[in-house]
Amino acid sequence: MKLDITRGIQKKGVDVPFDLVDVWGEDRWNGDTIAYVRPVSVSGTYMLADETVILRAVARACIESPCARCLKPAQVQVQAEVNEAFVRDTGDPQQEFDEDAYRYSGHVLELDDAVRTALLQELPSRILCKEDCKGLCPQCGADLNVHECSCQKDLTHRNPFSALASLLNEDEEV
């Protein structure tokens, strides 16, 4: 996702609006592969102040990932604020950079890393196909959203720790 800042160079100190749309493929997040199922959009303003470009924008994406409980594809809409500083890289080896600032050269800002970081930070820690997803049976792997399996009923008889449950009495203090 590239932002041409030529208009901003002519109007230093003035907010210049922009709208960008780009198609992204797949990414890695929390050990899963996620897919951007619709184009990623970014809109906002940028302003040039000396050799620094201040970017204030909102990014939007629809991301698909396996459900954390049943592994079916699940989609989530994500919106993130992108407030970043881009510092011109002059090529001078003596030039010092703030480690939090992005670099640019010429008249084009490469926004992919800043937008990707902002979007991934806004994702929920677990993506679910629906809030009440029952997941998969830990014994046979059946999808419990579709039908119950007999494993869940027999689980207390096969569980070696089920005998400990009889030692607990709600009225007794331990």
MARKEKOL-721387 format. One line per 4 residues: their letters; for each residue x, y, z of N, C-alpha, C. Coordinates in pm, 1 decimal, always signed. Example, Ala and Ser with C-alpha at 12.3 -4.5 7.8 and 13.67 -1.06 7.14 Angstrom:
<nodes>
AS	+1319.0 -569.0 +780.0 +1230.0 -450.0 +780.0 +1320.0 -330.0 +780.0 ~ +1285.0 -225.0 +708.0 +1367.0 -106.0 +714.0 +1290.0 +3.0 +787.0
</nodes>
This chain:
<nodes>
MKLD	+85.7 -116.1 +0.0 +0.0 +0.0 +0.0 +90.3 +122.3 +0.0 ~ +86.1 +194.7 -109.1 +176.6 +308.1 -125.0 +98.2 +438.7 -126.1 ~ +150.4 +537.4 -53.2 +88.5 +669.3 -45.4 +183.7 +771.2 -106.6 ~ +139.9 +833.0 -216.0 +218.8 +937.3 -281.3 +196.4 +1067.8 -205.9
ITRG	+305.2 +1126.8 -153.7 +294.1 +1247.4 -70.5 +332.4 +1374.4 -146.5 ~ +330.0 +1370.6 -278.2 +368.8 +1487.0 -358.1 +282.8 +1608.7 -325.2 ~ +150.7 +1589.9 -310.7 +62.2 +1703.4 -277.6 +99.2 +1764.1 -142.4 ~ +139.7 +1681.5 -47.2 +175.6 +1730.7 +85.3 +305.5 +1809.0 +85.4
IQKK	+395.8 +1776.1 -4.8 +522.6 +1848.8 -14.3 +495.7 +1993.1 -58.3 ~ +396.8 +2009.8 -144.2 +361.1 +2143.6 -191.4 +286.1 +2223.6 -84.6 ~ +226.9 +2154.6 +13.9 +146.6 +2220.7 +117.4 +197.7 +2181.0 +255.8 ~ +321.3 +2212.2 +286.7 +377.3 +2174.5 +416.5 +296.2 +2235.6 +530.4
GVDV	+274.5 +2153.0 +633.8 +200.6 +2198.8 +751.1 +50.0 +2192.9 +734.9 ~ +1.2 +2141.6 +623.0 -142.9 +2132.7 +597.2 -182.2 +1985.4 +590.0 ~ -294.0 +1948.6 +655.6 -344.2 +1811.6 +646.7 -396.5 +1784.2 +506.7 ~ -347.9 +1676.1 +447.0 -389.3 +1636.9 +312.7 -466.5 +1505.4 +325.1
PFDL	-593.2 +1502.2 +280.4 -671.6 +1378.9 +291.8 -628.7 +1275.4 +187.7 ~ -652.3 +1148.5 +222.0 -623.8 +1040.7 +127.6 -714.1 +921.9 +155.9 ~ -734.4 +839.8 +55.4 -807.3 +713.2 +64.3 -732.1 +611.9 -19.2 ~ -700.9 +497.5 +40.8 -630.7 +390.7 -30.9 -703.5 +258.5 -10.8
VDVW	-697.5 +174.0 -111.5 -753.3 +39.0 -103.5 -651.5 -53.8 -167.7 ~ -627.4 -167.9 -101.5 -530.3 -263.0 -154.6 -575.7 -404.8 -120.2 ~ -546.3 -498.4 -208.1 -580.3 -638.8 -185.9 -460.7 -707.5 -122.5 ~ -484.1 -768.3 -6.1 -379.1 -843.3 +63.8 -417.6 -990.1 +62.7
GEDR	-319.8 -1075.7 +74.0 -342.9 -1219.5 +74.3 -353.9 -1275.4 +215.4 ~ -254.0 -1353.9 +252.2 -254.5 -1419.8 +382.8 -146.0 -1363.3 +472.0 ~ -160.1 -1391.9 +601.5 -66.4 -1346.7 +702.7 -61.4 -1453.2 +811.4 ~ +35.0 -1443.8 +899.5 +43.7 -1533.0 +1016.3 +11.0 -1452.7 +1140.1
WNGD	-71.9 -1510.5 +1229.5 -109.9 -1442.8 +1353.3 -146.6 -1547.7 +1456.4 ~ -85.5 -1541.7 +1572.8 -110.9 -1634.7 +1683.5 -99.2 -1780.9 +1639.8 ~ -7.9 -1809.5 +1551.3 +13.5 -1946.8 +1506.7 -81.6 -1993.3 +1398.0 ~ -175.4 -1909.6 +1357.3 -271.3 -1945.6 +1253.1 -243.7 -1864.9 +1126.9
TIAY	-294.2 -1915.8 +1016.4 -291.2 -1840.3 +892.3 -422.6 -1764.6 +883.5 ~ -414.0 -1634.5 +863.6 -533.9 -1553.8 +845.9 -534.9 -1501.7 +703.8 ~ -654.3 -1475.2 +653.2 -668.1 -1424.9 +516.4 -748.7 -1296.1 +518.9 ~ -706.7 -1202.3 +438.5 -782.0 -1078.7 +419.8 -881.4 -1107.1 +308.3
VRPV	-1010.0 -1124.8 +343.5 -1108.2 -1171.1 +245.5 -1165.0 -1058.9 +159.1 ~ -1148.6 -935.0 +199.3 -1188.1 -819.7 +118.6 -1070.0 -723.6 +114.7 ~ -1069.7 -631.8 +21.6 -958.8 -535.7 +17.2 -948.0 -456.0 +147.5 ~ -826.2 -427.4 +186.7 -797.3 -346.1 +304.9 -808.2 -200.1 +262.8
SVSG	-879.9 -120.8 +343.3 -893.5 +21.1 +310.6 -832.5 +106.1 +421.7 ~ -772.4 +216.4 +381.8 -712.5 +311.0 +475.6 -753.0 +450.1 +430.4 ~ -806.3 +529.2 +524.3 -841.4 +667.1 +491.1 -804.1 +756.8 +607.8 ~ -763.7 +876.6 +574.4 -723.7 +970.5 +677.8 -653.3 +1090.3 +618.7
TYML	-558.4 +1145.2 +695.4 -481.9 +1260.8 +649.8 -334.1 +1240.0 +680.5 ~ -251.8 +1312.7 +606.7 -108.9 +1317.7 +637.5 -65.0 +1462.2 +628.0 ~ +43.4 +1493.8 +699.5 +95.7 +1629.5 +698.9 +247.2 +1622.5 +703.5 ~ +310.7 +1706.5 +623.1 +456.1 +1716.0 +624.3 +499.8 +1824.0 +721.5
ADET	+593.6 +1787.6 +807.5 +655.6 +1882.7 +900.1 +805.4 +1859.9 +887.2 ~ +873.5 +1947.3 +819.2 +1016.0 +1931.6 +788.1 +1036.7 +1801.7 +711.2 ~ +1114.3 +1710.4 +765.3 +1143.8 +1583.1 +698.0 +1060.3 +1468.2 +753.4 ~ +957.5 +1499.9 +830.8 +872.7 +1398.1 +892.4 +731.0 +1409.2 +838.5
VILR	+669.6 +1295.6 +810.0 +530.5 +1290.7 +766.8 +450.0 +1232.1 +883.0 ~ +350.4 +1306.4 +928.7 +261.5 +1260.0 +1034.6 +136.2 +1203.8 +967.7 ~ +108.0 +1077.0 +994.2 -4.6 +1007.9 +933.2 -109.6 +978.7 +1040.3 ~ -233.2 +1018.6 +1014.5 -346.7 +989.2 +1102.2 -454.6 +927.1 +1014.1
AVAR	-485.1 +800.1 +1038.5 -577.8 +730.5 +949.8 -652.6 +620.9 +1024.0 ~ -752.4 +566.3 +956.3 -828.0 +451.8 +1005.3 -818.0 +343.5 +898.6 ~ -782.0 +223.0 +942.8 -771.8 +108.6 +852.9 -887.2 +13.1 +881.7 ~ -940.4 -47.3 +775.7 -1050.7 -141.9 +790.0 -1018.9 -266.8 +707.7
ACIE	-1054.9 -382.7 +767.5 -1031.7 -509.0 +697.2 -1130.6 -613.7 +746.0 ~ -1154.9 -712.4 +662.6 -1231.7 -830.4 +701.1 -1134.2 -947.2 +697.6 ~ -1117.5 -1011.4 +812.6 -1015.9 -1116.5 +825.7 -1083.3 -1249.6 +853.6 ~ -1034.8 -1353.4 +785.4 -1086.4 -1488.7 +806.4 -977.5 -1574.2 +869.3
SPCA	-1018.1 -1652.7 +969.8 -925.7 -1738.6 +1041.9 -1002.3 -1861.1 +1088.9 ~ -934.4 -1970.5 +1119.3 -1005.7 -2084.5 +1176.7 -1061.1 -2048.3 +1314.6 ~ -1184.6 -2092.5 +1342.5 -1245.2 -2070.6 +1474.1 -1157.2 -2137.5 +1579.7 ~ -1137.0 -2070.5 +1690.6 -1049.2 -2122.2 +1796.6 -1107.5 -2245.6 +1864.8
RCLK	-1237.3 -2271.6 +1847.4 -1299.9 -2387.0 +1912.9 -1331.9 -2501.6 +1817.7 ~ -1388.5 -2469.9 +1698.3 -1432.3 -2578.0 +1608.8 -1353.0 -2585.9 +1478.9 ~ -1266.5 -2491.2 +1453.6 -1178.6 -2486.0 +1336.9 -1248.1 -2454.7 +1205.2 ~ -1378.0 -2421.8 +1208.1 -1445.6 -2377.5 +1086.9 -1398.9 -2236.1 +1054.7
PAQV	-1404.1 -2195.1 +926.4 -1364.9 -2058.4 +893.4 -1454.6 -1956.0 +964.8 ~ -1391.9 -1856.5 +1023.6 -1464.0 -1751.2 +1094.4 -1412.8 -1616.7 +1044.1 ~ -1505.3 -1522.6 +1025.6 -1467.1 -1390.0 +977.7 -1490.9 -1286.6 +1086.1 ~ -1402.8 -1188.1 +1090.9 -1415.4 -1077.8 +1185.9 -1381.7 -947.7 +1113.8
QVQA	-1463.8 -845.4 +1139.5 -1437.9 -711.9 +1085.8 -1343.6 -640.4 +1182.2 ~ -1239.7 -579.2 +1130.1 -1141.1 -511.3 +1214.2 -1127.3 -366.3 +1168.4 ~ -1122.7 -278.2 +1266.2 -1097.7 -136.4 +1239.2 -990.3 -91.0 +1335.9 ~ -890.9 -19.0 +1285.2 -778.5 +23.6 +1369.4 -734.1 +164.2 +1332.7
EVNE	-694.6 +238.9 +1433.8 -636.4 +370.8 +1410.5 -488.4 +354.5 +1379.3 ~ -441.9 +428.6 +1281.3 -301.2 +428.0 +1242.2 -249.2 +569.9 +1261.1 ~ -174.5 +591.1 +1366.1 -114.3 +722.0 +1395.3 +36.6 +701.0 +1400.8 ~ +103.2 +734.7 +1293.3 +245.7 +705.3 +1283.3 +323.4 +824.2 +1226.8
AFVR	+452.9 +823.2 +1256.6 +545.6 +922.0 +1201.9 +639.7 +850.0 +1105.3 ~ +656.7 +907.8 +988.7 +748.3 +855.8 +887.7 +859.3 +959.3 +869.9 ~ +984.1 +917.4 +888.9 +1099.0 +1007.8 +881.4 +1173.4 +981.1 +751.1 ~ +1208.1 +1089.1 +681.2 +1281.1 +1074.9 +555.2 +1419.4 +1017.7 +581.4
DTGD	+1452.9 +914.8 +506.0 +1586.0 +854.8 +511.1 +1669.9 +923.8 +404.2 ~ +1763.2 +1006.8 +447.2 +1844.8 +1083.6 +353.0 +1961.8 +1003.3 +298.3 ~ +1986.5 +887.1 +353.9 +2100.0 +806.8 +311.1 +2228.2 +841.2 +383.7 ~ +2223.4 +941.5 +469.9 +2340.4 +983.6 +547.8 +2364.3 +881.9 +660.1
PQQE	+2484.1 +820.4 +665.5 +2511.0 +721.3 +770.9 +2509.8 +782.5 +911.5 ~ +2523.6 +912.3 +922.6 +2523.0 +979.4 +1052.9 +2380.3 +1010.1 +1101.2 ~ +2283.1 +994.3 +1013.1 +2144.5 +1026.7 +1048.6 +2094.3 +930.9 +1156.8 ~ +2033.6 +986.7 +1260.2 +1978.8 +905.6 +1368.8 +1828.2 +894.6 +1352.5
FDED	+1775.3 +775.7 +1384.9 +1632.4 +749.4 +1372.2 +1575.8 +707.3 +1506.5 ~ +1455.3 +754.0 +1534.1 +1379.4 +703.3 +1647.4 +1336.1 +562.0 +1608.9 ~ +1356.2 +466.5 +1696.8 +1326.1 +328.0 +1660.9 +1176.8 +303.9 +1638.9 ~ +1089.5 +391.5 +1689.2 +945.4 +375.5 +1670.2 +895.9 +437.4 +1539.6
AYRY	+978.3 +517.2 +1474.2 +935.7 +585.0 +1351.8 +965.1 +498.0 +1229.8 ~ +877.0 +508.5 +1133.4 +899.1 +440.9 +1005.5 +982.5 +533.0 +917.0 ~ +1052.5 +473.6 +820.5 +1137.7 +551.8 +730.2 +1075.9 +554.8 +591.1 ~ +1108.3 +659.9 +517.7 +1067.6 +667.6 +377.8 +1174.2 +743.4 +300.5
SGHV	+1173.3 +724.0 +170.8 +1260.8 +801.9 +83.3 +1180.4 +836.3 -40.9 ~ +1218.7 +943.3 -106.3 +1144.5 +987.2 -223.6 +1013.0 +1051.9 -184.8 ~ +910.8 +1026.3 -266.1 +779.7 +1087.5 -245.3 +671.6 +984.0 -217.1 ~ +711.3 +865.2 -172.2 +614.7 +758.6 -150.2 +636.5 +696.3 -12.6
LELD	+525.6 +682.4 +62.4 +529.5 +611.6 +191.2 +479.6 +469.7 +169.6 ~ +549.8 +373.4 +223.5 +506.4 +233.9 +220.8 +430.8 +208.6 +350.7 ~ +298.2 +191.0 +343.0 +214.1 +183.1 +462.4 +184.8 +41.6 +511.0 ~ +223.4 -61.3 +436.6 +185.7 -198.6 +471.3 +219.0 -236.6 +615.5
DAVR	+341.7 -213.4 +658.9 +381.9 -255.2 +793.7 +303.7 -181.8 +902.1 ~ +285.3 -52.7 +886.5 +213.3 +25.8 +987.3 +66.7 -16.4 +994.2 ~ +3.8 -37.0 +878.9 -136.6 -77.1 +875.6 -152.9 -218.7 +928.4 ~ -67.2 -310.0 +885.6 -74.7 -449.6 +931.9 -60.3 -456.8 +1083.3
TALL	+36.6 -385.8 +1138.6 +57.4 -386.2 +1283.6 -65.4 -335.2 +1356.7 ~ -123.0 -226.0 +1309.6 -241.5 -168.9 +1374.8 -360.3 -264.3 +1368.1 ~ -382.9 -328.1 +1252.9 -495.2 -420.6 +1239.1 -478.2 -544.0 +1327.0 ~ -358.7 -601.8 +1327.6 -336.5 -723.5 +1406.9 -347.4 -696.8 +1556.4
QELP	-312.4 -576.6 +1600.0 -326.1 -542.9 +1741.7 -471.7 -532.0 +1783.9 ~ -560.0 -506.9 +1689.9 -702.1 -493.1 +1721.7 -779.3 -624.7 +1714.4 ~ -716.4 -730.6 +1666.2 -785.5 -859.0 +1658.6 -811.4 -914.2 +1798.8 ~ -923.6 -981.2 +1819.1 -946.1 -1046.1 +1948.6 -845.0 -1158.2 +1967.9
SRIL	-818.8 -1192.8 +2092.4 -717.9 -1296.1 +2119.0 -761.1 -1431.9 +2064.0 ~ -891.6 -1456.6 +2057.8 -944.9 -1580.9 +2000.2 -1056.7 -1544.8 +1904.4 ~ -1043.9 -1586.7 +1781.3 -1148.2 -1562.2 +1682.3 -1243.5 -1680.5 +1683.4 ~ -1372.4 -1653.0 +1701.4 -1474.5 -1757.4 +1708.2 -1573.1 -1741.8 +1593.4
CKED	-1629.1 -1854.3 +1547.0 -1729.8 -1849.4 +1440.4 -1859.9 -1791.1 +1494.2 ~ -1888.8 -1813.5 +1621.5 -2002.5 -1753.7 +1691.9 -1971.5 -1759.5 +1841.3 ~ -2029.7 -1669.7 +1916.8 -1997.6 -1657.8 +2059.5 -2023.7 -1786.6 +2137.2 ~ -2129.3 -1859.8 +2102.4 -2164.2 -1980.4 +2177.8 -2116.0 -2108.4 +2109.3
CKGL	-2008.6 -2099.4 +2034.2 -1951.9 -2217.1 +1967.0 -1913.4 -2321.5 +2071.7 ~ -1959.5 -2444.7 +2051.0 -1932.7 -2553.0 +2146.9 -1799.6 -2623.1 +2120.2 ~ -1745.3 -2604.5 +2003.1 -1614.7 -2661.7 +1971.8 -1620.4 -2807.2 +1929.7 ~ -1506.5 -2873.8 +1942.4 -1492.1 -3013.5 +1903.7 -1482.6 -3101.5 +2027.8
CPQC	-1532.3 -3224.3 +2017.7 -1519.2 -3320.0 +2126.9 -1371.0 -3354.2 +2143.4 ~ -1318.3 -3345.2 +2264.1 -1176.3 -3376.0 +2283.6 -1143.2 -3523.9 +2265.2 ~ -1245.2 -3610.5 +2266.1 -1221.4 -3754.2 +2251.1 -1227.0 -3799.8 +2105.5 ~ -1340.4 -3769.4 +2038.7 -1359.2 -3821.2 +1902.6 -1344.9 -3714.7 +1794.3
GADL	-1344.6 -3587.2 +1831.8 -1328.5 -3480.0 +1734.4 -1456.1 -3437.5 +1665.7 ~ -1571.4 -3485.6 +1712.1 -1698.7 -3447.4 +1650.7 -1726.4 -3299.8 +1676.5 ~ -1790.8 -3235.3 +1579.1 -1829.7 -3095.5 +1593.7 -1953.2 -3090.2 +1682.2 ~ -1940.5 -3040.0 +1803.5 -2050.2 -3036.7 +1900.3 -2156.2 -2933.1 +1864.5
NVHE	-2129.7 -2846.2 +1769.1 -2231.4 -2753.4 +1719.7 -2333.3 -2826.0 +1632.5 ~ -2290.3 -2935.0 +1568.7 -2375.6 -3009.1 +1477.4 -2455.6 -3115.2 +1551.7 ~ -2387.9 -3194.4 +1636.4 -2456.5 -3299.1 +1712.4 -2373.7 -3338.8 +1835.0 ~ -2442.5 -3388.9 +1935.9 -2376.0 -3438.9 +2056.7 -2314.4 -3574.6 +2025.0
CSCQ	-2210.2 -3607.9 +2095.3 -2150.5 -3739.3 +2075.2 -2157.6 -3817.6 +2206.4 ~ -2141.7 -3949.4 +2199.4 -2151.8 -4033.2 +2318.9 -2028.0 -4020.0 +2408.1 ~ -1921.8 -3965.4 +2355.9 -1798.2 -3949.4 +2434.9 -1820.3 -3860.2 +2556.0 ~ -1899.8 -3755.8 +2541.4 -1921.4 -3660.9 +2650.1 -1994.8 -3726.1 +2765.9
KDLT	-2085.8 -3819.8 +2737.2 -2161.5 -3886.6 +2842.5 -2075.4 -3987.5 +2916.8 ~ -1986.0 -4055.9 +2846.8 -1900.0 -4156.5 +2908.2 -1774.6 -4097.5 +2969.6 ~ -1752.3 -3970.5 +2954.0 -1627.4 -3907.7 +2995.9 -1603.4 -3919.9 +3145.7 ~ -1708.7 -3908.5 +3229.9 -1689.3 -3916.6 +3375.0 -1648.8 -4056.4 +3417.3
HRNP	-1693.9 -4158.7 +3346.5 -1656.0 -4296.7 +3381.9 -1512.2 -4328.2 +3342.3 ~ -1463.9 -4267.1 +3235.8 -1328.4 -4294.0 +3189.5 -1225.6 -4199.1 +3247.7 ~ -1269.0 -4095.8 +3313.6 -1177.4 -3997.7 +3368.3 -1120.3 -4048.2 +3500.8 ~ -989.2 -4066.1 +3512.9 -931.5 -4118.4 +3636.3 -947.7 -4023.5 +3754.8
FSAL	-975.5 -3897.5 +3729.5 -991.1 -3801.0 +3837.8 -1136.2 -3785.3 +3882.8 ~ -1229.5 -3855.8 +3819.5 -1369.8 -3841.0 +3856.1 -1397.3 -3888.8 +3998.6 ~ -1315.3 -3980.6 +4050.1 -1332.6 -4028.3 +4187.6 -1307.8 -3916.8 +4288.2 ~ -1224.9 -3821.0 +4253.8 -1196.8 -3709.1 +4344.5 -1319.1 -3620.7 +4366.0
ASLL	-1409.5 -3616.9 +4269.2 -1528.6 -3533.6 +4281.6 -1614.7 -3578.2 +4398.8 ~ -1615.5 -3708.0 +4429.3 -1696.3 -3756.9 +4542.1 -1639.6 -3714.3 +4675.1 ~ -1512.7 -3674.6 +4680.3 -1451.9 -3631.7 +4806.3 -1492.8 -3488.0 +4842.7 ~ -1538.2 -3413.5 +4746.3 -1578.6 -3277.0 +4771.6 -1724.2 -3270.0 +4816.6
NEDE	-1749.0 -3197.4 +4922.7 -1883.6 -3174.4 +4970.2 -1901.0 -3025.0 +4980.7 ~ -2003.9 -2970.4 +4923.8 -2021.6 -2825.7 +4921.2 -2034.3 -2765.8 +5060.2 ~ -2087.0 -2841.1 +5156.9 -2109.3 -2787.3 +5289.9 -1985.2 -2795.5 +5378.7 ~ -1890.4 -2875.4 +5340.8 -1771.2 -2894.0 +5423.1 -1666.1 -2788.7 +5394.1
EV	-1597.0 -2747.0 +5500.3 -1482.7 -2656.0 +5479.4 -1357.9 -2741.0 +5462.1 ~ -1271.4 -2695.0 +5379.9 -1147.5 -2769.6 +5356.0 -1034.7 -2699.4 +5426.9
</nodes>
